[in-house]
Amino acid sequence: MITQTQTLVTKQPWQTALANTIKDPAALLNQLGLLAKLDAIDPHAIKNFPLRVPQAYVNKMRHGDKHDPLLRQVFPLIDESFDVANFVADPVGDNLAVTSPGILQKYQGRALLVTTGACAIHCRYCFRRHFPYGDSNPLASQWQQTLTNIAQDTSINEVILSGGDPLSLSDNKLAALAADIEKIPHIKRLRIHTRLPIVLPERVDEHLLLWIKTSKLKVIMVIHANHANEIDQPVAIALNKLRLANCQLLNQTVLLKGINDSSQDLYNLSERLSEVNVIPYYLHLLDKVAGASHFDVTEALGIDLIAQIRARLPGYLVPRLVREQQGEASKTIIA
């Protein structure tokens, strides 16, 4: 009788998965059977905003399909080199909103902390692809002054962690930051804007869940999914763990040409979000950042798409169509 040896499957730590993200366009296309499409790359764009995509995200792309909606979000096409009027480096006025190192304040009652410039994935439509992180991201020695500034402004009741992606920081750093924020008596909510649970679900580990679950603040996580294909089973499991840790989950989507600019795509995304207990929150019209003009969808089409999915879905599954405009007191609701 032959005795079978049990094979132990070890889970890859998220730090390893993050370190092993794909950065070579040829390697990405070779995996997908699209190496012949290498001539469509913009070398200048790669130099200034490098390709970066986790293997877990690549695994969800369709082999041999150059129009795959996930591939199109990360691949640096030659279109990025076009100089298009009204597409600028700072489309939403972030630079003007910096009140002190690491703090952006645009809206009443909220302070946004630029915690890091790092991210697990470089989305080609990113409105902060030209953001001067070196000037605005506070060093560890400056965090106390940043928190002091928030503590002195009693009109602030919500702190938003952004970046980059705040979940690219270690749990020790995040837990320490959250603990310091908890000491400020007028802060009620901690909001985390992140794409990592979607593109690197390994990031949702026990250490992350522990400090979220034990936080004295109401923790809200705004994930960023643009297409139903992004939410596979590992992502669904990660999101469920966050929900069980008493983390409220919302989703925001960017309306992107060739990716989700059909009513069926948006319908599928809302239905998939419902299945994993995430509330569709915002559908953003594209921020007109330089290098992303080929993703732009007209406001008229956005309004029409919202009308179409509203006719098919209950109201709580229809996101609000919004645009961010520099100097406005809130997001501008279009539909």
C-alpha positions, 0 to 999 in steps of 0.5 A: 500500500502506497501512503499518500503525502499530504501537500500543504498549500501556503498562502503567499504573504501580501508583501511578497505579492506586492513586491512581485507585481509585473512591471514589464509590458512585454512580460504582461503581453506575453502572458496574455498571448498579445506580444505582437501588440508591443508597438502600441506602447508609449515609452514616454508614458512608461518612464513617467508613470511605469506599468505596475500590475499584480499577478492576481489582477492579470489572472483575471484578464482574458487571454488573447483579448487586447480589448479586455476591460482589465488590461485596458485599465493598466496598459500604457497605450500610445494614446497617452502621449497625445496633448489634448486641450483641457487635460492637465496635470492637476485636474481637481485642484489637489495642489491648491487644497494642500493645507499642510504636509500630507493634508488636503482639505476640500470639503467641510468636515473632512480632512484627507491624508495623503499617506503614501505615493505607493500603490499596487497597481498603476491605473492609467486614468489615475487623477494623481498620476502627476501628483508631487508626492515628495512635496505633500507626503509627510515623513514619519517625523511630520505625522505628529504635526499633521495630526496636531493640525487636525486636532486643532480644527474641531470642524473636522469629524472625518479623516480620509486615508488616501494616497497612492493607496493607504493599504500599501502601508504596513499594518503596524503603521496603519494601526498606529496612525488610526490609534493617534486619530482615535485620540482626537475627540471630534473625529467620528469616522475613519474612511479608507480609499483603496483599490488593494482588496480588488487587485491584491486580495491577499492584502486583507489578512488577519492583522489588517482585520484586527485593527479595523475591528478593534478601532474606536472609530466607525471605519468605512472602506471605499473600494474601487471596482470598475468592472464586474470581472474584477470581483472574482472569488478571492476578492469576494472572500476578502470583502466578506472578511472586511464586512465581518470586521464591522467595516462598512463597504462602498464602491466608487467607479470611474466611467471609462471608454471601452471599459464600462461605458455600456449599460450592461457593464454597469448593470453587471457591476452593480449586481456583482457588488450586491452579491458581495454586500458592497453598496454602489456609491459613485460613478465618476465622470473622468477627471481630465488628467493629462494622458487619459483623454482616450478614456473620456466619456461624455456627460450626456452618455453618462446621464443616459447610462444612469437612466438605463440602469435605473430602469433595471435596478432598485435605487440602492444599486444605482450609483450617483453620477458625479464630477469633481470640480475644483473649488466646489463645496462638494462633488457635483451630482449629475444624475 
